[in-house]
Amino acid sequence: MPTLRSRATSLLRTIQNHAGNCPCHSCTNLVDSFSHAKGAIRRLAAPVPEKEYAFEMAASNIRYGNGVTREVGMDFKNLKVGRVAVYTDKNILNLDPMKNAIAALESQGIKYDIYSDVRVEPKDNAVKDAITWTKKLSPEAYLAVGGGSVMDTCKIAMLYEAYPDADFLDFVNAPIGKGRPVDKSMKPMIAIPTTAGTGSETTGTAIFDLISYKTKTGIAHRALKPLLGIVDPINTRSMPSQVKSSSGLDVLCHSLESWTAIPYNERVPRPLNPINRPAYQGANPISDVFSFEALKLTVKYLLRSVRDPEDYEAQEKMLLAATLAGVGFGNAGVHLCHGISYPVSGMNKGYKHAGYEVDHPIIPHGVSVAVTAPQVFRFTGPTNPDRHLAAAEIFGVDISNAKAESAGEILGDAIAEFLVKLGDQPRGLKDLGYTKNDVPSLVEGTLPQSRVLMLAPNFQNDDEHKREDLYKIIEASIDY
């Protein structure tokens, strides 16, 4: 039986052969016209990318409890590791979390070398310096003691030590980098977080500033996740209140974005080989459990942990929330808040957030993701009103008479009110030094973040429509 395409082509051929018999419609370029038509048929017959049909869950082993840092030496001894590369920053170097980790290594006779030049919110040149140090050392295993910047720098150094001939952009997320898959097993890495925010101890994601692009980007692959995350609440007691609030806002957005991301089975294209299945896959039933619980804990305990340095219960719950959110977003992904945050941080004109003891301008990651959150969720609300209303209810909103079409506004207002209650947060991008004149640049800096934008609900259009939507979101986030 002839196919639709063969029948259509036959019909075109018949018309073409007889076209000259009609004095009203014959013309010299009729053959070219039908050639274009045949080309259109071929394009229409091109296969549509298949949607995903599966999701994978990957996370580090997690050990949680007060004082478990003291076990890290035994962990490396059990792995038969004799020498470890330790990564930290100048602030953590002389604090108890680092002292306790080193004491644990020494108690088991584990030798170590320390790299303490990790930059908070690292730029690519700082990351490359850590890579150079690591290649010279060629360690047996890795230990990161610090916040997300320390853990991410350690992951990247570990990766490029395993691939000494790789170009720096080989593994960086496409389209900025080549997005090369990691096809080697990494040496053992143990992560000890000292902040309650990134959840990097659970994920294969590492983020940094790419100076030439004036934006953040990163590397994401399951092979980079630590073998073990040692989650010790005692290690977060040294956090200043501003670090607690900005780190906690990262947890808030991790949980909200992964909870509202497109469903995993709506993502395209389906990978032809499972090694190419991205770490960020879309909302799924398992990530949902972790993300939603993390949201509950964050809304309940973040304000308490910031306001009272002696509220150890709140600090413990926030660290637990960070880890839960890490498992959730580490597999479901994040979307617009994070996508926009990368140029917000990368194009910083000189803003330095209070409470950070650094010698350079800094917009903390949690601040940069939260500043657009009210407007982001107003935008995404129509795609899944039930999820947005469920999140709003966590903030204490009475949704019993809420209308579905108002879900985005309701959640956006609830987030804005939460930020005001938290205090000392920018009331829009203007407080970070941006004006409406910067909106086009922020839009263009966001567009390459396809790894996260592809998971944004209500955002699966061509680049021009994306530009329009991003412009509206960012412009509305200048002031609120």
Secondary structure, DSSP 8 states (H G I E B T S, - for coil): ---HHHHHHHHHHHHHHHGGG-TTT--TTHHHHHHHHHHHHHHHHS--------------EEEESTTGGGGHHHHHHHTT--EEEEE--TTTTTSHHHHHHHHHHHHTT-EEEEE----SS-BHHHHHHHHHHHHHH--SEEEEEESHHHHHHHHHHHHHHHSTT--GGGSS-TTTS------S----EEEEE-SSS--GGG-SEEEEEEGGGTEEEEEE-GGGS-SEEEE-GGGGTT--HHHHHHHHHHHHHHHHHHHHS-BGGG-S---SSGGGS-S---B-HHHHHHHHHHHHHHHHHHHHHHH-TT-HHHHHHHHHHHHHHHHHHHHH---HHHHHHHHHHHT--S-B-TT---SS-B--HHHHHHTTHHHHHHHHGGG-HHHHHHHHHHTT---TT--GGGHHHHHHHHHHHHHHHH-S--SSGGGGT--GGGHHHHHHHHTT-HHHHTT-TT--S-HHHHHHHHHHHHHHTS--
